[in-house]
Amino acid sequence: MGIKGIKGFGAALALFFWSAAAWAEYKLNLQTPHTRLGEEIYNLHTIITVICFVIFIGVFGFMFYAVFKHRKSVGHKAAQFHENTAVEVTWTLIPFVILIALAVPATGTLIAMRDTTEPDMTIKATGYQWKWGYDYLKGEGEGISFYSTLSTPRAQIDGSDVAGRKANPNYLLETDTHVVVPVGKKIRVLVTAADVIHAWYVPSLAVKQDAVPGFIRDAWFRAEKTGIFRGQCAELCGKDHGFMPIVVEVVEPAQYTAWVNSQQKKAAAEKVDPDKAWTMEDLKAHGEKIYAQNCVACHQATGMGVPGAFPALSGSKMATGPKEDQVKLVLNGKQGTAMNAFKHLSDVDLAAVVTYTRNSWNNKTGDMVAPADVKALR
Amino acid sequence: MEAAHAHHGHQGHDDHAHGHPTGIMRWIKSTNHKDIGTMYLWFSFTMFIVGGIMALIIRSELFQPGLQIVQPDFFNSMITYHGLIMVFGAIMPAFVGFANWLIPMQIGAPDMAFPRMNNLSFWLLPPAALLLIGAQFMPGGGAGVGWTMYAPLSTQAGPAMDLTIFAIHILGISSIMGSINIITTVLNMRAPGMTLMKMPLFCWTWLITAYLLVAVMPVLAGAVTMTLTDRHFGTHFFNAAGGGDPVLYQHIFWFFGHPEVYIIAIPAFGVVSQVIPAFSRKPLFGYASMVYATASIAILSFMVWAHHMYTAGMPVEAQLYFMYATALIAVPTGVKVFNWVATMWRGSLTFETPMLFALGFLFLFTLGGFTGLVLAIVPVDVQLHDTYYVVAHFHYVMVAGALFSAFAGIYFWLPKWTGRMYNETLGKLHFWLSLIFFNVAFFVQHFLGLAGMPRRIPDYALQFAEFNAISTIGAWGFGLSQLLFLYIVIQCIRGGEKAPEKPWEGADSLEWTHLPTPAPWHSFETPPVLK
């Protein structure tokens, strides 16, 4: 590969950069930011990248000049210099100065990013394997609480519905419930996790914060415009790490108030009477829902689990043995395995799901676990 | 030995003095630095293929949206063992192989200081590799925890995790023994007149690397041991419910992990610092500043670990400190790049395969360094952390950096090692294929990361589809190109043309100036006379 080859490569490179303009539909940069800090970060990234690019061109300009002009094949004789203190001091100091110039705006932005004081609203986001839970802690909507699970149909993921996937613009970025927040308000997000580390990441709102089990971290954003902003879990958290998206819906304040009212009404309607006398059928039906939300990712809809990784429930000793043991296991989890504690679910939910698993598939214990049984074992 | 001295330089003549075994026992019982170096290099290449197959499984699954080839659990296992095998099985042993072959020859010594320990450091590697590969066949499959093995995901993983932890212990012991050997050899076995500041830069870089290894491998061993006791013996180092902290694991891991980056990069700097002057026919520019810059990088590498954890949660003051300290590494790294370019400046350049790979290293490693600077800036990193931008960044440093430099070194020293020349045309073809496919595979990943694609996901949203498809094509091209490398090396060993005594006009370290080609069984039985 002689000089011709190198020139050819240069031409290919030029073509690449030229055609980059024709790639408008390809995303080549950070997502369009919708917060002021996001814009600052966007600009900061642009400045650094441009500076790096200029230095890169400068340094490799010298290198390629040498490659073309100082080659043996054009008869260049090697000089034998190998030191020059002045030059060496200069090229140690100049990068130093550039770095200081970069550090100044970066420091300002960072300090602003970390200032979570005086929020208008506080929401807690909890990472679970593999969904997010949200609790509205302070501000309008206080008390609202829900889970947010991937709503992309399984068939689109496993390939049995490729047409559906292709037609779905929000493939893997859609959830059953949205985190609704008002526009222009400072939203503080407390981030934590129930099992392993997750990360709450919404690129267009410029937020990424690891969710560490047992600790609470915080971050904030103030959306400048309404819209639906999508993100994903950014920290490897096991099997379905790629399948626990985040959807934030920013709405006008009036719309937000309406949403809060509807949520509160819904919560009141769904509130289960603790003294309700449950029948086996009701419990099983409710349990199936809870199972689908919390258990199905590992133990599977068939109750057969994943051999080697997640145990089967159908025919298992646990789901057919003493019911107290199973309730305790579900409440407290099993240390050192992917079976997490599910204490955060209500007595009714737990009673229902245990009842469901003891009376489904090959399990025919006929046992009914009442909410009071769960309460007694908490 | 006396008789052998008289015949200094005749390969094989001293064999009878040792009666060393032949056949397979030659390798199993070998205490010879060249045999052990060869084994390190072949082991490394084998692991490179194993890790490469895992990479191709990953990339094939990511060719299109949806789950087509593997399930998420297996995918997570692949990303984990691809990382571990490439770092601990391929790249690190490759450079230890170089160290074994070259350090005794470059400092005028007969062999390494502790030949039997040298044998043991190598033979610990295959069992560790078997544990890493065997972990795939444990109940539940390999541990899908990522090569960083963050707790509590790692405490939750199946029994494969225990095999992985044990493998890391063994690899750590091997590395520490190898490093002690290198430090002792460099400090004690230099020929008279070979002062430290006259050593070839490759020896300097390995001396510094060996100190890094001795310092940080025990830290990694500590981190994984704590994981082990959390898993089985009821401790709660990383369990908040018991008073521990999951983030503690990350601090310990990265206190090892960041120097580890330089453990891989610094010997690569050393190789390139031998190759570029040789093909520029001009001495290395700023030798002393190169030594100081390498040492500065090594020292700074202990002070920047938390830049891998900007989003894990730490006080803003700590973020500021780690941002400034990390950016500071750009200064000595820049000095090195400037020095290499200045070495070429007004030289008399030729572009044989080793030089091409060295220039590929220089160009692409610098690019990886610049994206590292972008990632050092906390506000920007918050957007890019754990996205494909990071994946692109470290592959520029690890593949285009360390691996390209290893290729440069192999082509450069192959004639000295085997006494035969490789096929220059095929070597250049290997370079151009590797260069182009590498960039096809990894350059586009910058865009994926900027657009917000998280790393370590088996399936992705549709807007990432085009670049993922391009990247997969590049990865396959890059992988298949490496078979050409295997062919070139075997062809060279089996039937390459006989190498001239000094195939590279500008090479000036002892192995070229004071030893015949191929190098004799014992490098220097009498110390060379240095001017």
Interface residues (C-beta under 8 A of the other chain):
Chain A: M1 G5 Y26 K27 L28 N29 L30 Q31 L37 E40 I41 L44 H45 I48 T49 C52 I55 F56 V59 F60 F62 M63 A66 V67 H70 R71 K72 S73 H76 K77 A78 A79 Q80 F81 H82 E83 N84 V87 E88 W91 T92 P95 F96 L99 L102 A103 A106 T107 T109 L110 I111 M113 R114 Q156 I157 D158 G159 V162 R165 K166 N168 P169 N170 Y171 L172 L173 D195 V196 I197 A199 Y201 P203 A206 V207 K208 Q209 D210 V212 P213 G214 F215 R217 R230 G231 Q232 C233 A234 E235 L236 C237 G238 K239 D240 H241 G242 F243 V306 G308 A309 G336 T337 A338
Chain B: P65 G66 L67 Q68 P72 D73 N76 P139 G140 G141 G144 V145 G146 Y150 P152 L153 T155 Q156 G158 R231 H232 N239 A240 A241 D245 P246 V247 S280 R281 K282 P283 L284 F285 G286 Y287 A288 S289 T311 A312 G313 V316 Q319 L320 M323 Y324 A327 L328 A330 V331 G334 V335 V337 F338 N339 V341 A342 T343 M344 W345 R346 G347 S348 L349 T350 F351 L356 L359 L362 F363 T366 L367 F370 L373 V374 I377 V378 P379 V380 V382 Q383 H385 D386 T387 K428 F431 W432 F447 L450 A451 G452 P454 R456 I457 P458 D459 Y460 A461 L462 Q463 E466 F467 G506
